[in-house]
């Protein structure tokens, strides 16, 4: 349920509406359609369009912009708040940084450097308006639509996003991704025990949900339950052997437990996957 209109995007990014529509047709976005076949954009679309604008201002060719944005889509984090991300670029090479970690790091003089949080702040009034409209018409929305609305609201209006995930779960109690995202927002607000319960519910519905297992591990660490956290990280890796962050956290906990060989094995896996 992509909810930002062409006019919203133009106002937020300082583009004309024809420019926004041209970017929507460029092929790097999966664009939805609203009433009268008008374009509808998600918050992630806003991030991509902002990056495209900055690359164009740096005089990068349209072909290279499209390639850079396709790579950027693969780099954006899952299971973490998009508002924590910073976008950097050297020419047409795009770098994503999130809490000290980096994907696809590049050297050279950076020409683009912006925090997604700044875009989220400007988008917040629109996001809250979308949430109010959705609540007025809630009988028309499915669990999946409430979940997608929550995704759009997370960066700009996290309180409204929590409400959207709660509504999704009221309609579909086994919606694993809604449990994971609601849990993450609760954990960020300090409600860690509640978050852990939502991660467990997600795993009850989808036993191989690696993000749910990883997030459960982080919550259990915060709650001082180290052995249970180790089991959660191991479960995340069993579901996804290339989950680099799970290998890193497991290596760190094994080191604290004095299990040096196991720690080294997972640290090596982390380094291999992070290269």
RODO-362137 format. One record per residue (C-alpha): residue in one letter; residue number from 0; x, y, z. Coordinates in steps of 0.25 Angstrom, whole numbers, plus 2048, in hexadecimal, padded with zeros to 3 digits. Example, Ala and Ser with C-alpha at 12.3 -4.5 7.8 and 13.67 -1.06 7.14 Angstrom:
 residu num  px  py  pz
      a   0 831 7EE 81F
      s   1 837 7FC 81D
This chain:
 residu num  px  py  pz
      x   0 800 800 800
      x   1 809 80B 7FB
      x   2 803 818 800
      x   3 80B 824 7FC
      x   4 805 82C 7F0
      x   5 80D 832 7E4
      x   6 80A 83F 7EA
      x   7 80F 83B 7F8
      x   8 81C 836 7F2
      x   9 81F 842 7E9
      x  10 81D 84B 7F6
      x  11 826 843 7FF
      x  12 831 841 7F5
      x  13 831 84F 7EE
      x  14 82D 849 7E0
      x  15 822 84C 7D6
      x  16 817 842 7D5
      x  17 81B 83F 7C6
      x  18 829 83C 7CC
      x  19 823 832 7D6
      x  20 81B 82B 7CC
      x  21 827 82A 7C3
      x  22 82F 823 7CE
      x  23 823 81A 7D1
      x  24 824 815 7C2
      x  25 833 813 7C3
      x  26 833 805 7C7
      x  27 839 805 7D5
      x  28 82C 806 7DD
      x  29 821 7FC 7DE
      x  30 816 807 7DD
      x  31 808 805 7E2
      x  32 7FB 80B 7DC
      x  33 7F0 813 7E4
      x  34 7E3 819 7E0
      x  35 7E2 81D 7D1
      x  36 7EF 815 7CF
      x  37 7F8 820 7D6
      x  38 805 81C 7DC
      x  39 807 818 7EA
      x  40 815 817 7F1
      x  41 81A 811 7FE
      x  42 824 817 807
      x  43 82F 80E 802
      x  44 82B 814 7F4
      x  45 82E 822 7FA
      x  46 83C 81E 7FE
      x  47 83F 818 7F0
      x  48 839 825 7E9
      x  49 841 82E 7F3
      x  50 84E 826 7EF
      x  51 84B 827 7E0
      x  52 849 836 7E1
      x  53 857 837 7E8
      x  54 85D 82E 7DE
      x  55 857 837 7D3
      x  56 85C 843 7D9
      x  57 86A 83D 7D9
      x  58 869 83B 7CA
      x  59 868 82C 7CA
      x  60 862 826 7BE
      x  61 854 821 7BE
      x  62 859 813 7BB
      x  63 863 813 7C6
      x  64 858 819 7D0
      x  65 84F 80D 7CD
      x  66 85A 803 7CF
      x  67 85E 80A 7DD
      x  68 84F 80A 7E1
      x  69 84D 7FB 7DE
      x  70 85A 7F8 7E7
      x  71 855 802 7F2
      x  72 847 7FA 7F3
      x  73 850 7ED 7F6
      x  74 858 7F5 800
      x  75 84C 7FB 808
      x  76 84B 7F4 816
      x  77 840 7EA 819
      x  78 83B 7E9 828
      x  79 841 7F6 82C
      x  80 83B 804 82B
      x  81 83E 80B 81E
      x  82 83F 818 825
      x  83 84C 814 82B
      x  84 852 813 81D
      x  85 85C 81D 817
      x  86 85E 81D 808
      x  87 86B 821 802
      x  88 871 820 7F4
      x  89 87D 822 7EC
      x  90 879 825 7DE
      x  91 86F 81A 7DA
      x  92 874 811 7E5
      x  93 86A 811 7F1
      x  94 86D 80D 7FF
      x  95 863 80A 80A
      x  96 868 80C 819
      x  97 860 808 825
      x  98 864 809 833
      x  99 873 808 830
      x 100 871 7FC 826
      x 101 873 7FE 817
      x 102 86F 7F6 80B
      x 103 877 7F8 7FE
      x 104 881 802 804
      x 105 888 80B 7F9
      x 106 894 814 7FA
      x 107 895 822 7F4
      x 108 88F 830 7F6
      x 109 881 82F 7FA
      x 110 877 837 7F2
      x 111 86A 833 7F9
      x 112 868 832 808
      x 113 85A 832 80E
      x 114 853 82C 819
      x 115 846 825 817
      x 116 841 82A 824
      x 117 841 839 81F
      x 118 838 834 813
      x 119 82F 82D 81E
      x 120 82E 839 826
      x 121 828 841 81A
      x 122 81F 836 816
      x 123 819 834 824
      x 124 80D 83E 822
      x 125 809 836 815
      x 126 80B 829 81C
      x 127 802 82D 828
      x 128 7F8 832 81E
      x 129 7F8 824 817
      x 130 7F6 81D 824
      x 131 7EA 825 828
      x 132 7E4 822 81A
      x 133 7E6 814 81B
      x 134 7E0 813 829
      x 135 7D4 81A 824
      x 136 7D2 80F 819
      x 137 7D8 803 821
      x 138 7CD 7FA 81D
      x 139 7D2 7FB 80F
      x 140 7E0 7F6 812
      x 141 7E5 7E8 813
      x 142 7F0 7E3 81D
      x 143 7FA 7E4 811
      x 144 7F6 7F3 80E
      x 145 7F8 7F7 81D
      x 146 805 7F0 81D
      x 147 80A 7F8 810
      x 148 805 805 816
      x 149 80D 802 823
      x 150 819 800 81A
      x 151 817 80E 814
      x 152 814 814 821
      x 153 820 80E 829
      x 154 82B 819 826
      x 155 822 825 826
      x 156 818 821 831
      x 157 81C 815 839
      x 158 810 816 843
      x 159 806 816 837
      x 160 80E 80A 831
      x 161 80C 802 83E
      x 162 7FD 805 83E
      x 163 7FD 800 82F
      x 164 804 7F3 833
      x 165 7FB 7F1 83F
      x 166 7EF 7F2 835
      x 167 7F6 7E8 82B
      x 168 7F7 7DE 837
      x 169 7E9 7E0 83B
      x 170 7E4 7DC 82D
      x 171 7EF 7D1 82C
      x 172 7F5 7CD 839
      x 173 800 7C4 832
      x 174 806 7CF 829
      x 175 814 7CC 82C
      x 176 81A 7D8 826
      x 177 810 7E1 82E
      x 178 815 7DB 83B
      x 179 823 7DD 837
      x 180 822 7EC 833
      x 181 819 7EF 83F
      x 182 823 7E8 848
      x 183 82E 7F0 843
      x 184 827 7FD 845
      x 185 823 7F9 853
      x 186 832 7F5 856
      x 187 837 803 851
      x 188 82D 809 85A
      x 189 833 801 866
      x 190 827 7F7 867
      x 191 831 7EB 865
      x 192 829 7E0 86C
      x 193 81D 7E3 863
      x 194 825 7E3 857
      x 195 82B 7D6 85A
      x 196 81D 7D0 85B
      x 197 81A 7D5 84D
      x 198 826 7CF 848
      x 199 822 7C2 84E
      x 200 814 7C3 848
      x 201 81B 7C6 83A
      x 202 823 7B9 83C
      x 203 817 7B1 840
      x 204 810 7B5 833
      x 205 81D 7B4 82A
      x 206 827 7AB 831
      x 207 832 7AF 827
      x 208 831 7BE 828
      x 209 83F 7C2 82A
      x 210 83D 7D0 82D
      x 211 833 7CC 838
      x 212 83D 7C3 83E
      x 213 849 7CE 83D
      x 214 840 7D9 843
      x 215 83C 7CF 84E
      x 216 84B 7CD 851
      x 217 84D 7DC 852
      x 218 841 7DD 85B
      x 219 846 7D2 864
      x 220 853 7D8 865
      x 221 84D 7E5 86A
      x 222 845 7DD 874
      x 223 852 7D6 879
      x 224 84E 7C8 874
      x 225 85C 7C5 86D
      x 226 85A 7B6 86B
      x 227 84C 7B8 865
      x 228 852 7C3 85C
      x 229 85C 7B9 857
      x 230 852 7AF 853
      x 231 84A 7BA 84C
      x 232 856 7BE 844
      x 233 859 7B0 841
      x 234 84A 7AE 83C
      x 235 84C 7BA 833
      x 236 858 7B4 82D
      x 237 852 7A7 82B
      x 238 847 7AE 823
      x 239 851 7B7 81B
      x 240 85F 7B3 81C
      x 241 863 7C0 815
      x 242 85E 7C8 820
      x 243 86A 7D0 823
      x 244 865 7D8 82F
      x 245 861 7CB 836
      x 246 86F 7C5 834
      x 247 875 7D2 83A
      x 248 86C 7D2 846
      x 249 86D 7C3 849
      x 250 87D 7C5 848
      x 251 87C 7D0 852
      x 252 874 7C8 85C
      x 253 87C 7BB 85A
      x 254 888 7C4 85D
      x 255 882 7C8 86A
      x 256 87F 7BA 86D
      x 257 88D 7B6 86B
      x 258 88A 7AD 85F
      x 259 896 7B3 857
      x 260 895 7A9 84B
      x 261 886 7AB 849
      x 262 888 7BA 84A
      x 263 893 7BA 840
      x 264 88B 7B1 836
      x 265 87F 7BA 836
      x 266 888 7C7 835
      x 267 88F 7C1 829
      x 268 881 7BE 823
      x 269 87D 7CD 826
      x 270 88A 7D2 81F
      x 271 888 7CA 813
      x 272 879 7CE 812
      x 273 87D 7DD 814
      x 274 887 7DE 809
